[in-house]
Amino acid sequence: MSDIVIQRPPRPGAAVALVSAALRAHRALDLRYGGAWRRVHPHAIGRNARGRLSLLAWQVADERGTDRPAGWRLFDLERLEALEPRRERFRPHGGTGPRSPIARPIAAA
């Protein structure tokens, strides 16, 4: 988890490998999604109810800083525009509850 940056658009397989490594090591990620950079703590990768490969993450911040509160977000891995692992570690957040949007998990924190 060093200076690896996957730029536009990351191949789904490369994104899954990098996100999975960050998830296992409890390392934060910076990802560009919907035109904005976001700092997230990855918690689970899997397929959502529609079968799309997705990341469940706790979003810490975005590039605008205060316009979105921290909280759970679901990211479609095929829509990632860029991905960068951080050295920052995190403790897994509780509260995803029994109704997780990840229908078929591949990996989880």
Protein Blocks (a to p, Z undefined) as FASTA:
>chain_A
ZZbccdddddfklmmmmmmmmmmnopacdddeehiacddddfbdcddfkopacdddddfb
dfkopmpccddddddfklpfbdcddfbdcdddehkojmbfblbafbdZZ
